[in-house]
Amino acid sequence: QVQLVESGGGLVQPGGSLRLSCAASGIIFSINAMSWYRQAPGKQRELVAGITSGGSTNYADSVKGRFTVSRDNAKNTVYLQMNNLKPEDTAVYSCNVGGVRRGYWGQGTQVTVSS
């Protein structure tokens, strides 16, 4: 079965950095687009970044220039490098394959940005 396992979250001060990882199994990773979403308390889930099988990327306006999504097909892993973190980046971050409605989700990893 498909499994997505996120890691790398934690508590960081404003201006700090974190790198999230999402390890995938049960899929042919190299041919799948992968996405990162986040959901903050009381807010709707939002798309943060996506990367196609060919390596094209897209970002939410709120993270452009600060976050970078990448993938390592040899490791079946997608990454989210987050720099210059802000308190408003605090959320549970989850990776997704296959789309919001019919796709698969990881369990999520908490990112808290606070001084």
C-alpha positions in Angstrom: 0.0 0.0 0.0 1.0 3.6 -0.4 2.8 5.2 2.5 4.0 8.7 3.0 6.1 9.4 6.1 7.0 13.0 6.9 9.8 14.1 9.2 11.8 17.1 10.1 9.3 19.3 11.8 9.9 21.1 15.1 10.1 24.3 17.0 12.2 27.1 15.5 12.6 30.8 16.1 11.5 33.4 13.6 14.1 33.7 10.8 15.2 30.1 11.3 15.2 27.2 8.9 13.9 23.6 8.8 14.0 20.9 6.1 11.0 18.6 5.9 11.3 15.2 4.3 8.6 12.9 2.9 9.6 9.3 2.2 7.2 7.5 -0.1 6.6 3.8 -0.7 4.1 1.7 -2.6 4.2 4.0 -5.6 6.5 4.5 -8.7 7.8 7.7 -7.1 9.7 9.0 -10.1 6.6 9.4 -12.3 4.4 11.1 -9.7 4.0 14.7 -8.9 4.3 15.4 -5.2 2.9 18.3 -3.1 3.3 19.8 0.3 0.2 21.2 2.1 -0.2 22.8 5.5 -3.0 23.4 7.9 -2.9 25.8 10.8 -5.4 25.7 13.7 -8.7 27.1 12.6 -7.7 27.6 9.0 -8.2 25.6 5.8 -5.6 23.4 4.4 -3.5 25.2 1.8 -1.1 24.1 -0.9 2.4 25.2 0.0 4.5 23.8 -2.9 4.5 21.2 -5.6 6.9 19.4 -7.8 6.2 17.5 -11.0 7.9 14.3 -12.1 10.0 16.4 -14.4 11.1 18.8 -11.6 8.9 21.8 -12.3 7.9 23.5 -9.2 5.1 25.8 -8.0 4.7 27.7 -4.7 2.1 29.6 -2.7 2.7 33.3 -2.9 3.2 33.4 0.8 6.3 31.2 0.7 7.9 32.2 -2.6 11.5 33.1 -2.2 11.7 31.4 1.2 10.7 27.7 0.6 12.2 25.3 -1.9 10.7 22.0 -2.9 13.0 19.3 -4.3 13.0 15.5 -4.9 15.4 12.7 -4.9 14.0 9.9 -7.0 16.7 7.5 -5.9 15.5 7.9 -2.3 11.8 8.1 -3.1 11.8 11.3 -1.1 10.5 14.8 -1.5 11.9 17.7 0.5 10.7 21.1 1.6 13.5 23.5 2.6 12.0 26.3 4.6 14.1 29.4 5.3 13.3 32.7 7.0 10.4 31.1 8.8 7.7 33.3 10.2 5.2 32.7 13.0 2.5 32.5 10.3 4.2 29.4 8.9 3.2 27.5 12.0 1.1 24.6 10.9 1.0 20.8 10.4 2.7 20.1 7.1 1.7 17.1 5.1 2.8 15.6 1.8 0.4 14.4 -0.8 0.5 12.2 -4.0 -2.4 11.8 -6.3 -4.4 14.9 -5.5 -6.4 16.2 -2.7 -9.6 14.2 -3.2 -8.3 10.8 -4.2 -4.7 11.0 -3.3 -2.7 9.8 -0.4 -1.5 11.7 2.6 1.2 11.4 5.2 0.5 11.7 8.9 1.9 15.2 8.9 4.7 16.9 10.9 4.2 19.9 13.2 6.2 23.1 12.5 6.0 25.8 15.1 7.7 29.1 14.6 7.9 31.0 17.9 10.4 33.0 20.0 
